[in-house]
Amino acid sequence: MAHPAFRAAAVRVRVPATSANLGPGFDALGLALGLYDDVVVRVAESGLHIDIAGEGADTLPRDERHLLVRSLRTAFEALGGQPRGLEVVCANRIPHGRGLGSSSAAICAGLMAARAVTSGGESRLDDSALLELATEIEGHPDNVAACLLGGFTLAWGESGAVRAIRMEPAQQVVPVVFVPSRPVLTATARGLLPRTVPHGDAALNAGRAALLVEALTRRPDLLLPATEDRLHQDYRAPAMSESMDLVRRLRADGVPAVISGAGPTVLALVTDEAADTTARLAGEGWTANRLPLDLAGASVLPLAGTAESDGPGAASAAGASAAAAGSGR
C-alpha cells in the first residue's frame, strides 16, 4: 500500500457514551447514550500536541501513551503510514472508569479521525475493518460496536472476524444513569468473574438476552424480566457493593436496572414519565442523569459550531481547536 496523503484541514469527531451487557447480554449487547466526547485532529508538520478539556484533563497523559493517540497510530498504520505531526484537542464529557465506555469512545474517535484526515481513508479502511481494529484495541466488541453504530447493537465473533448488527431501540425507552463518585477498573471487575458458571444460570441468561432484544426494540413493558442476569453482576458485587445494592433496590421497585458495563454506574431503562421519579431514587453519593438514546454513533462533524450547546468544556475545546487548526505550531 502506498503511503497515504493527508488532508490539511482539521476534522472533528463526536463519539457517544455506551452501556454494555445491559444485564444478560454479557460481552455482546450494547446501547449508545446521548453523552459525547468531541475530538479535533489536524495533521501538522511535526511533533505531537494534545489539549484536553473536561474529564481527564488533570490525569490523562499528553503524549503517545494517550489511548486516543495510540488508536490514531494504529489506524494510520492500517491506512499505510504515519503523518509527520499531529495536533489533537479533546473535549471529554464521558466519565472515566465508570462503565460508560470512555475507553471505547477514545478508541473509536482515534480510528474515525485518522480515517477522516487520510485522503481516500474510507476506501482504505472500511467500516468492517474499523470495527475489527477497535475490537483488537479494546479487547471485546460490545462497547465499540455501540459507539461506532449507535442505537442498540449485538456483536459477535465469527470465523475469526468480528460482526455487529444495529437495531433501533424503542423511542419510549429513556436511559437514566446513576454515576458514583468513585471509579472501578474494568480489569478489577473482570478479575472477579468465575471460569465456569452453573448450566441453569447460563440457560437463564440466554433466554433473557433473547427477550431483551424484543423488549428494548418493541416491548419495553418486558424490560424488567429481560434485564435479569446471573452471569456477571452478582460476582462483581464485592468491587461495587453500593452499585449492586442500588440495582436490587430499583428492581424491587419494578425499575429495570443493571450494572452499566463493568460498573460501577447503574443504568435504568424506563419510560419518559418515570424517568424523573426514577432519578430521585438514587440517594446520596450518586449523580443521576436522564440521557437521550444516541442513534447516530460515531460521526465526523463540521468544525464550525463546536462550542454551540455542547455542554461544559466545549467552548474551551473549540477555542483550542481553532488555535490548533490555524497556528501550524
Secondary structure, DSSP 8 states (H G I E B T S, - for coil): -----B-SS-EEEEEEEEEEETTTEEEEEEEEEEEEEEEEEEEESSEEEEEEEETTTTTS-SSTTSHHHHHHHHHHHHHT---SEEEEEEEE-S-TTSSS-HHHHHHHHHHHHHHHHBTTHHHHS-HHHHHHHHHHHHSSSHHHHHHHH-SEEEEEEETTEEEEEEE---TTEEEEEEEESS---HHHHHHTS-S---HHHHHHHHHHHHHHHHHHHT-GGGHHHHT---SSHHHHGGG-HHHHHHHHHHHHTT--EEE-TTSS-EEEEEEHHHHHHHHTTS-TTEEEEE--B--S-SEEE-STTTTTT--TTHHHHHHHHHHHHHH--
